[in-house]
Amino acid sequence: QVQLVESGGGLVQPGGSLRLSCAASGNIFRINNMGWYRQAPGKQRELVADITYGGTTNYAESVKGRFTISRDNAKNTEYLQMNSLKPEDTAVYYCYANEILGRRMDYWGKGTLVFVSS
């Protein structure tokens, strides 16, 4: 089994920055895609950004130009640099990863809260 642990959430003022990290551990074969999702109160979970093993990235329109996803394959870790944060970015952010072991295995972190407020 693979465990994902997020860190880096917290309270930040509008216009500020935060960096989230997510480390995978456990019985890892090879982490394939990684990503970040978020869920705001009363809303569905949505994709924020994802990144392939080779480094190809994809972003939600609402965060393009402000957020940057990256990963370190040797450390099985991904990052989300969040700049120019807005109150509407307030949500619980979840780390996601998958492996292909005959079939796709999906893994989720427990989430970290990002609260943007003055």
Disulfide bonds with the S-S distance in Angstrom:
Cys22-Cys95 1.88
